[in-house]
C-alpha cells in the first residue's frame, strides 16, 4: 500500500501532477511491502485522521492500520492514499474538480454541499454506487445498505433513484431495543453543591439559586466570584433552551409532532432570552467563554465552571479539572421545569446517524475493487476496529459481555501505536460503529449512568441535528437551501448572541424575527418538512 501526504509545501504541484492513479508515493518503513501479484489498484484522497497520529507517514506503525492493511491485502487491494492537510482540503478539492485532471478513484467530499454534489453527479463526474454494490458486493456492503443501516441508503438516494456516496454511519442499541439515542444535558458540580449543603436542583429557580451560591460562597476557593455556567448562547444547542421547550436548531425537528419547527417561532422564546440575559447580567454566564472554545477549556481547567453542557455520560470534564481539584464531580441533570405548565425537553443525539460523504469518480475503472473495499468498510470486524480498536489493547469484555474501553490517554495510544482506527483513518475511510449503550455507561460513575439510562425512557426530546431525518433534497431544493441557509444561520447566531447580551432589547424580538423571515426562515422550514415527509414515506427512518 502506498501512502502520500500532500501538505502546503507540495500542494500546488501535487494537484497538477500527483493526483494521478499511478503517481509515485512515499512508503513508511513499517508498512507492508507492495505486492507484486495481480491486485486491483485504487487511489483514495482525503485528510488526515484526528488523533493521536499527527504525521501520516507514521501511520503504518500503528497496529490498527496494520490490521486494515492485512484485510486489504486479503482482498487483493492495493491502495494509494493521497492525504491533504485538513486546512488546505476545501480549496484543494475544488481546484482538483475544476482542473480537468484525472481524478482519484475515491474522494472524501465532506466540504461540498448537496447541490454541488448532485451537479457533479449530473455531469457524470461521480458514479452511482447502487449498481456497484448490488452487482459486485459479496455481502457486507449490500447488507449494510439494505439491512444493518437501511437509513444509509435512504439518506443518500437522489431524485433519479441512484446513490452517489457512502458515509460514516452509527447505530446505537440497548438490550432488546435496536435503536436508542444518546443524550446531552446540563451537568453541575455536585462536589461544590455538597460542600455548600445544597440539594440537587429540581427546577429552574433552584438551579439558578445554586449557580448564585457557587459565586457568593466561593465554591472553588480562589477568593474570587468567578464560578460560571459555560453554555453556548449564540445557538440553542445548550440544554437550557430545551428546558424552555425550544428545539435545537434554526430549522429543527419536533419528533413528537412529526413537524419541522424553529425556536424563533416558539411562544417561549421571550422567556428563554429573558432568563439567559439575566445570567449574563449577573456574570454567571461570561459571553466570551460561551462561544470561545479555547477560553472555555481554560476556565474548565482553572476550576471555574460550575455547570456546563455535554453528553450525559461525559467523563472528560472531570478529568480536565482533576489536577486543580481532585474532588471534582460533574453530575448530569434530568430536564428541569422552567415554565409553569410546560414540560421541559431533553436533547438527543440520534442513535442512527449518517454523516460525511465519499464518492467514486468517473476515473475509477474497477468497480469490483470498490465493492471489495466497501465490503471491508461495512463489515462487523471493521466497525469494531474503527470505533473501539483491538481487544486486549483498547478494550476488554466485562463479566456481562459488555465491551468496555480501557480509556487510554492519547499520549499512551501514540507511544504504544495502538490507537483505534477512527483516530487514524477517518479522513480517508468512513467511521462505522455499532454502539451498545451499556458500553457508554460501563465506566461512568453512578450519577452519570443513572441519568443516561433514565433519559432513554424520557418521552420529550429534540434531536441535536435534523439532517439524518431528512431525505436527500431534490436538485431544486438543494439550490435553494444553498442560497438561503448560510445567511440564515449567521443571522440567527448573531441575533441570539445580541439578545443574550442585551445588545438588542428583547422588546425588539418580533421585528428581528421578521428579518429572519425575509432571509427565508419559513421557506426553509417548508423545504425541510417536504424532505422529512419523503423520508417518512420510505419507511426507513
LUMGUFI-644337 format. One record per residue (C-alpha): x, y, z; residue in three letters. Coordinates in steps of 0.1 Angstrom, whole numbers, padded with zeros to 4 digits, always signed. Last residue first. Layout:
N
XYZala;...
***
This chain:
541
-0363+0062+0093unk;-0366+0035+0066unk;-0403+0036+0058unk;-0396+0054+0026unk;-0427+0075+0032unk;-0411+0090+0064unk;-0382+0102+0044unk;-0405+0120+0019unk;-0423+0137+0048unk;-0390+0149+0062unk;-0379+0163+0029unk;-0412+0182+0025unk;-0409+0195+0061unk;-0373+0206+0053unk;-0384+0226+0023unk;-0413+0242+0043unk;-0390+0252+0071unk;-0365+0266+0046unk;-0393+0288+0032unk;-0403+0299+0067unk;-0368+0311+0075unk;-0360+0326+0041unk;-0339+0357+0048unk;-0370+0378+0049unk;-0383+0356+0077unk;-0351+0362+0096unk;-0358+0399+0094unk;-0393+0393+0108unk;-0376+0376+0137unk;-0358+0408+0144unk;-0390+0429+0144unk;-0407+0404+0168unk;-0376+0404+0191unk;-0375+0442+0196unk;-0387+0441+0232unk;-0359+0416+0239unk;-0335+0446+0236unk;-0307+0441+0211unk;-0272+0445+0225unk;-0286+0429+0257unk;-0260+0401+0259unk;-0285+0372+0253unk;-0304+0392+0226unk;-0272+0400+0208unk;-0259+0365+0209unk;-0292+0350+0197unk;-0294+0376+0169unk;-0259+0370+0157unk;-0264+0332+0157unk;-0297+0335+0138unk;-0282+0359+0112unk;-0253+0335+0105unk;-0277+0305+0102unk;-0300+0325+0078unk;-0271+0337+0056unk;-0257+0301+0054unk;-0291+0285+0047unk;-0305+0307+0019unk;-0288+0302-0015unk;-0276+0267-0007unk;-0310+0257+0005unk;-0325+0270-0027unk;-0300+0250-0048unk;-0306+0219-0028unk;-0344+0222-0032unk;-0341+0225-0069unk;-0317+0195-0071unk;-0341+0175-0049unk;-0330+0172-0013unk;-0318+0139+0002unk;-0345+0127+0026unk;-0345+0143+0060unk;-0342+0127+0095unk;-0304+0125+0095unk;-0302+0162+0087unk;-0321+0174+0118unk;-0295+0179+0145unk;-0294+0179+0183unk;-0326+0159+0183unk;-0354+0174+0204unk;-0368+0155+0233unk;-0400+0145+0252unk;-0406+0109+0263unk;-0378+0102+0287unk;-0371+0065+0288unk;-0335+0066+0273unk;-0330+0097+0296unk;-0333+0074+0326unk;-0303+0054+0313unk;-0281+0084+0310unk;-0293+0098+0343unk;-0284+0066+0362unk;-0250+0061+0345unk;-0239+0097+0350unk;-0248+0096+0387unk;-0234+0061+0392unk;-0199+0070+0379unk;-0193+0060+0344unk;-0171+0032+0332unk;-0198+0009+0318unk;-0221+0038+0308unk;-0212+0041+0272unk;-0206+0003+0268unk;-0241-0004+0280unk;-0253+0018+0252unk;-0241-0009+0228unk;-0226+0011+0199unk;-0224-0002+0164unk;-0198+0020+0146unk;-0185+0028+0112unk;-0161+0057+0106unk;-0155+0062+0069unk;-0122+0060+0050unk;-0097+0087+0041unk;-0101+0113+0069unk;-0114+0088+0095unk;-0081+0070+0090unk;-0061+0072+0122unk;-0084+0082+0150unk;-0112+0061+0135unk;-0090+0031+0136unk;-0084+0029+0174unk;-0050+0040+0185unk;-0024+0013+0194unk;+0009+0029+0185unk;+0023+0023+0220unk;+0035+0059+0224unk;+0006+0073+0204unk;-0021+0055+0223unk;-0003+0063+0256unk;-0002+0100+0247unk;-0038+0099+0237unk;-0050+0088+0272unk;-0063+0052+0275unk;-0100+0048+0282unk;-0096+0010+0288unk;-0128+0007+0269unk;-0155-0018+0279unk;-0173-0042+0255unk;-0201-0057+0275unk;-0200-0095+0279unk;-0217-0094+0313unk;-0184-0103+0331unk;-0166-0075+0312unk;-0153-0076+0277unk;-0120-0058+0271unk;-0109-0027+0253unk;-0080-0008+0237unk;-0052-0033+0239unk;-0068-0066+0250unk;-0094-0064+0222unk;-0083-0041+0195unk;-0097-0007+0185unk;-0131+0007+0195unk;-0147+0026+0167unk;-0126+0016+0137unk;-0116-0019+0149unk;-0151-0028+0159unk;-0167-0014+0127unk;-0140-0031+0106unk;-0148-0065+0121unk;-0185-0061+0116unk;-0181-0054+0079unk;-0191-0021+0062unk;-0156-0009+0054unk;-0144-0044+0043unk;-0173-0050+0019unk;-0169-0014+0007unk;-0134-0021-0004unk;-0144-0053-0022unk;-0172-0032-0040unk;-0147-0006-0050unk;-0124-0033-0064unk;-0154-0046-0084unk;-0160-0011-0098unk;-0125-0011-0114unk;-0121+0017-0139unk;-0124+0046-0115unk;-0118+0079-0133unk;-0155+0087-0132unk;-0153+0092-0095unk;-0164+0072-0066unk;-0177+0094-0038unk;-0171+0097+0000unk;-0196+0117+0021unk;-0198+0129+0057unk;-0226+0119+0082unk;-0252+0091+0087unk;-0267+0087+0121unk;-0289+0062+0138unk;-0289+0067+0176unk;-0298+0103+0171unk;-0282+0126+0196unk;-0308+0138+0220unk;-0317+0170+0238unk;-0343+0167+0266unk;-0375+0187+0268unk;-0391+0205+0297unk;-0428+0201+0302unk;-0446+0234+0302unk;-0474+0240+0327unk;-0454+0266+0347unk;-0422+0274+0330unk;-0386+0262+0336unk;-0391+0226+0346unk;-0357+0209+0347unk;-0346+0182+0322unk;-0327+0155+0340unk;-0294+0168+0354unk;-0260+0154+0348unk;-0234+0153+0376unk;-0199+0168+0373unk;-0177+0156+0401unk;-0144+0173+0411unk;-0128+0160+0443unk;-0092+0161+0429unk;-0095+0199+0422unk;-0069+0216+0400unk;-0054+0184+0385unk;-0089+0169+0384unk;-0104+0197+0362unk;-0097+0181+0328unk;-0105+0146+0340unk;-0139+0157+0354unk;-0147+0173+0320unk;-0136+0141+0302unk;-0162+0119+0319unk;-0192+0126+0297unk;-0222+0103+0304unk;-0249+0130+0299unk;-0231+0143+0269unk;-0222+0180+0274unk;-0234+0213+0287unk;-0218+0230+0316unk;-0221+0239+0353unk;-0199+0253+0380unk;-0170+0260+0356unk;-0142+0279+0374unk;-0117+0251+0382unk;-0088+0266+0362unk;-0090+0236+0338unk;-0126+0245+0329unk;-0118+0282+0326unk;-0090+0274+0301unk;-0112+0249+0283unk;-0139+0275+0277unk;-0114+0302+0268unk;-0101+0279+0240unk;-0135+0270+0228unk;-0147+0306+0225unk;-0185+0309+0223unk;-0197+0309+0259unk;-0163+0319+0273unk;-0166+0354+0258unk;-0202+0357+0269unk;-0194+0350+0305unk;-0225+0335+0320unk;-0229+0338+0358unk;-0218+0375+0354unk;-0251+0387+0369unk;-0260+0405+0336unk;-0252+0374+0316unk;-0275+0353+0338unk;-0303+0379+0334unk;-0299+0378+0296unk;-0302+0340+0296unk;-0335+0343+0316unk;-0350+0370+0294unk;-0338+0350+0264unk;-0358+0320+0274unk;-0389+0338+0285unk;-0390+0356+0251unk;-0386+0324+0232unk;-0415+0306+0250unk;-0441+0311+0223unk;-0418+0293+0198unk;-0415+0307+0163unk;-0378+0316+0167unk;-0372+0281+0181unk;-0379+0267+0146unk;-0401+0237+0137unk;-0402+0208+0113unk;-0431+0186+0123unk;-0435+0149+0133unk;-0453+0160+0164unk;-0433+0141+0190unk;-0403+0142+0166unk;-0401+0180+0168unk;-0374+0185+0142unk;-0352+0216+0137unk;-0345+0245+0113unk;-0329+0272+0134unk;-0315+0244+0155unk;-0321+0228+0190unk;-0358+0230+0196unk;-0372+0252+0224unk;-0393+0237+0252unk;-0380+0262+0279unk;-0360+0233+0294unk;-0347+0227+0258unk;-0331+0261+0258unk;-0312+0250+0289unk;-0297+0220+0272unk;-0272+0242+0252unk;-0278+0237+0215unk;-0300+0268+0211unk;-0272+0288+0194unk;-0253+0320+0202unk;-0256+0314+0239unk;-0234+0283+0242unk;-0230+0270+0277unk;-0205+0275+0305unk;-0222+0285+0338unk;-0196+0304+0358unk;-0177+0305+0391unk;-0156+0337+0391unk;-0165+0355+0423unk;-0129+0355+0435unk;-0112+0342+0466unk;-0098+0310+0450unk;-0120+0286+0470unk;-0138+0269+0440unk;-0172+0273+0457unk;-0166+0310+0465unk;-0197+0314+0487unk;-0214+0340+0466unk;-0203+0325+0433unk;-0214+0289+0439unk;-0245+0303+0457unk;-0256+0321+0426unk;-0253+0290+0405unk;-0273+0271+0431unk;-0300+0297+0431unk;-0303+0295+0394unk;-0308+0257+0396unk;-0333+0261+0423unk;-0353+0286+0402unk;-0351+0263+0371unk;-0365+0232+0388unk;-0354+0202+0408unk;-0320+0214+0419unk;-0298+0188+0437unk;-0296+0197+0473unk;-0271+0223+0485unk;-0250+0219+0517unk;-0222+0241+0504unk;-0197+0213+0501unk;-0224+0190+0486unk;-0231+0217+0459unk;-0194+0221+0451unk;-0190+0183+0449unk;-0221+0180+0427unk;-0206+0204+0402unk;-0233+0206+0375unk;-0240+0188+0343unk;-0265+0202+0317unk;-0277+0177+0292unk;-0269+0158+0261unk;-0284+0124+0252unk;-0276+0093+0232unk;-0305+0078+0212unk;-0318+0043+0211unk;-0324+0019+0181unk;-0323-0019+0184unk;-0341-0020+0218unk;-0335-0056+0232unk;-0306-0046+0254unk;-0296-0010+0243unk;-0288-0001+0208unk;-0269+0026+0190unk;-0262+0027+0152unk;-0236+0048+0135unk;-0226+0055+0099unk;-0198+0074+0082unk;-0207+0077+0045unk;-0211+0063+0010unk;-0219+0085-0020unk;-0239+0088-0052unk;-0269+0065-0045unk;-0293+0065-0075unk;-0331+0068-0076unk;-0331+0097-0100unk;-0342+0121-0072unk;-0311+0111-0051unk;-0308+0082-0026unk;-0282+0091+0001unk;-0304+0093+0033unk;-0325+0063+0023unk;-0295+0041+0016unk;-0278+0048+0049unk;-0312+0047+0066unk;-0312+0009+0060unk;-0281+0005+0083unk;-0279-0032+0090unk;-0305-0043+0065unk;-0303-0029+0030unk;-0273-0006+0029unk;-0252-0027+0053unk;-0263-0060+0038unk;-0252-0049+0004unk;-0219-0038+0018unk;-0213-0070+0038unk;-0225-0094+0011unk;-0200-0102-0017unk;-0208-0069-0033unk;-0204-0068-0071unk;-0238-0063-0087unk;-0259-0046-0060unk;-0230-0026-0046unk;-0217-0013-0079unk;-0252-0006-0092unk;-0261+0012-0060unk;-0229+0033-0060unk;-0238+0057-0088unk;-0206+0074-0103unk;-0192+0108-0097unk;-0180+0131-0125unk;-0210+0122-0147unk;-0222+0158-0151unk;-0254+0150-0134unk;-0235+0135-0105unk;-0213+0166-0102unk;-0245+0187-0100unk;-0258+0165-0073unk;-0225+0170-0054unk;-0228+0208-0059unk;-0263+0209-0045unk;-0256+0186-0017unk;-0228+0208-0003unk;-0191+0201-0006unk;-0167+0200+0024unk;-0174+0164+0031unk;-0162+0153-0003unk;-0138+0124+0005unk;-0126+0112-0028unk;-0124+0077-0044unk;-0109+0067-0077unk;-0085+0097-0077unk;-0093+0121-0106unk;-0076+0125-0139unk;-0071+0162-0144unk;-0099+0185-0158unk;-0088+0211-0132unk;-0122+0221-0118unk;-0125+0190-0096unk;-0089+0194-0084unk;-0092+0230-0076unk;-0124+0224-0056unk;-0107+0196-0036unk;-0076+0216-0029unk;-0095+0246-0018unk;-0116+0226+0007unk;-0085+0205+0018unk;-0059+0230+0027unk;-0069+0233+0064unk;-0072+0195+0066unk;-0037+0189+0051unk;-0040+0166+0021unk;-0037+0128+0022unk;-0034+0107-0010unk;-0036+0071+0000unk;-0026+0047-0028unk;-0043+0015-0022unk;-0035-0020-0034unk;-0065-0043-0030unk;-0062-0081-0034unk;-0090-0086-0008unk;-0065-0104+0015unk;-0042-0075+0010unk;-0069-0050+0021unk;-0076-0071+0052unk;-0039-0071+0061unk;-0037-0033+0056unk;-0066-0029+0080unk;-0047-0050+0106unk;-0015-0029+0100unk;-0036+0002+0104unk;-0048-0010+0138unk;-0013-0018+0149unk;+0001+0016+0143unk;+0035+0019+0127unk;+0020+0023+0092unk;+0005+0056+0103unk;+0039+0071+0107unk;+0040+0089+0073unk;+0006+0105+0082unk;+0022+0125+0110unk;-0001+0137+0138unk;-0011+0102+0149unk;-0031+0109+0180unk;-0056+0119+0168unk;-0078+0135+0141unk;-0073+0115+0110unk;-0055+0130+0080unk;-0075+0142+0050unk;-0089+0126+0019unk;-0079+0111-0015unk;-0082+0074-0023unk;-0064+0058-0052unk;-0074+0022-0060unk;-0054-0006-0075unk;-0066-0041-0080unk;-0040-0067-0075unk;-0023-0093-0095unk;+0009-0102-0076unk;+0039-0079-0070unk;+0026-0070-0035unk;+0036-0037-0020unk;+0056-0041+0011unk;+0036-0038+0044unk;+0041-0006+0062unk;+0068-0001+0088unk;+0092+0018+0066unk;+0065+0042+0055unk;+0061+0043+0017unk;+0061+0076-0001unk;+0041+0078-0033unk;+0048+0078-0070unk;+0018+0085-0092unk;-0002+0057-0109unk;-0037+0069-0100unk;-0030+0105-0108unk;-0033+0133-0083unk;+0005+0138-0084unk;+0008+0163-0113unk;-0012+0195-0111unk;-0027+0190-0077unk;+0005+0177-0063unk;+0025+0206-0077unk;+0002+0231-0060unk;+0001+0212-0027unk;+0037+0204-0022unk;+0046+0228+0005unk;+0010+0230+0018unk;+0006+0193+0025unk;+0001+0162+0004unk;+0009+0132+0025unk;+0013+0100+0004unk;+0009+0064+0014unk;+0013+0035-0009unk;+0000+0000+0000unk;
***
